[in-house]
Amino acid sequence: MLPINAKTQVCGIFGHPVGHSLSPEIHNAAFQALGLPYVYVAHDVQPGCVVRALEGIRVLGYRGLSITIPHKVEAMAGVDEVDATARIIGCINTVVNENGRLLGYNSDGLGAVNALREAGADPCGSHTVVLGSGGAARAVAVTISREAPPETLTILGIDAAELDRLAADVRRQGKSTVHHEQLTDTSLQCALASADLVLHCSPIGMHPQEGRSLIPPALLRPTMAVFDAVYNPRRTRLMQDAEQAGCKTILGLEMFLGQAFVQFQLWTGQSAPRDVMRKVVEAKL
Amino acid sequence: MLPINAKTQVCGIFGHPVGHSLSPEIHNAAFQALGLPYVYVAHDVQPGCVVRALEGIRVLGYRGLSITIPHKVEAMAGVDEVDATARIIGCINTVVNENGRLLGYNSDGLGAVNALREAGADPCGSHTVVLGSGGAARAVAVTISREAPPETLTILGIDAAELDRLAADVRRQGKSTVHHEQLTDTSLQCALASADLVLHCSPIGMHPQEGRSLIPPALLRPTMAVFDAVYNPRRTRLMQDAEQAGCKTILGLEMFLGQAFVQFQLWTGQSAPRDVMRKVVEAKL
């Protein structure tokens, strides 16, 4: 890292808790690799205090922020402008401070889209199935429907109200034919029968549910690309099954890295040093 | 420096402008030398915004702050408690965040006292002359009158109202016999005739007045210890003259370092690595 002096620009992350976050190490390694005069620190911000904390970084002149759980929705109220995609997703994970004006973005979905494209699994024009209707599903479904619209987009979930709302928001983008349905053995089997891209965005497979998978291996076909938003454990049961079935697999790690690449570019105006950042994450997970 | 991660504690400085400050390099070098998980960053805070900025560092969980020009008075209004010496001085240069409670201190005077003691020029029991009645003079005169009271303390200045107020505040400590008088050729000559410690706290000799000195060399005697609060240039005309006259000299640099040592200990609970911090300053000045 460059020596930190009085001209060093400050970025940070708001979370609660935040002590486990890898983001400081990832971004500081990236700043160092490019010789940029930036430093990235972590702040454990209490729920209910996020708007005041954003007022703080504005007065202190931070360059930008990552916003993580549980602050992504609350932070929307503390920025001056929210990017259209983030507004539809309903939360932000990124703040850029443009001379005291705080701009909110959501780089989670874009991180996934970029990762899919790099893996040769561009959602654009595909038959895509999204599993889940929570925060990760919203970020992914809304962003692909705007940035890389599939021909058909089927969303399966278990929370009917959440699912209806997500489907309506995605349908409103008007670029994909959107189906949505309660997630059952039958609906899953039916949806996967014609899918070429499967985006798993439920918590199944994540600690403490590691070892479980939502998708019976028999439904996986080698023509499918399968993405799992879960990145802890790094290689979930679903990813193992999909690989076994000959599918192209895209790990949740790639979405996590992808959102960080987008943030880095928003703050610094420079392309993220991807290999450096990936190496930090791989060393830690 | 330790790699900055999500558990790293954050300290900083508020100033305006702040880009010239050496404090980030000094404190970061010190954290690094002791292997402490701290980082120190600079914030250019606009005048009028200091209380909001303090509210910010409270919510963000900073461990502590340095406060520099022009914010030392304004910052008093944003902390929860002000140490007694700082209250009498009338400004703070240090903040410690104890679990959301902001405590204000002034380490400038204590930095000078410690430097004088280390140089073998303890004010305690001496005949001390303070030249000036502004911010530096207040910090030095109030602190020595409380922490290392001279037998006699003579304060000479040119701003009568400021001088009267400082003399009254120092006199109220009740531990030294305090004289104060308008600074003239005569009062200076008279005061120095019996002085064994001279503390120069006016801006004379500082850029853009380098090369000038308030004290005619003929008034300097080898039994005197002479301190100059000015540290830029590092060795002022007064310090050169005093050395020439055989006086013990204490550079303003020592007060600057001394206040940083006190801050470091307040934030970390550890003794400052003095040589490391001195080396950073000497390399820069």
Interface residues (C-beta under 8 A of the other chain):
Chain A: M1 P3 I4 N5 A6 K7 T8 V10 G12 I13 V18 G19 H20 S21 L22 S23 P24 E25 N28 V39 Y40 V41 A42 H43 D44 V45 Q46 C49 R52 A53 E55 G56 I57 V59 L60 G61
Chain B: M1 P3 I4 N5 A6 K7 T8 V10 G12 I13 V18 G19 H20 S21 L22 S23 P24 E25 N28 V39 Y40 V41 A42 H43 D44 V45 Q46 C49 R52 A53 E55 G56 I57 V59 L60 G61
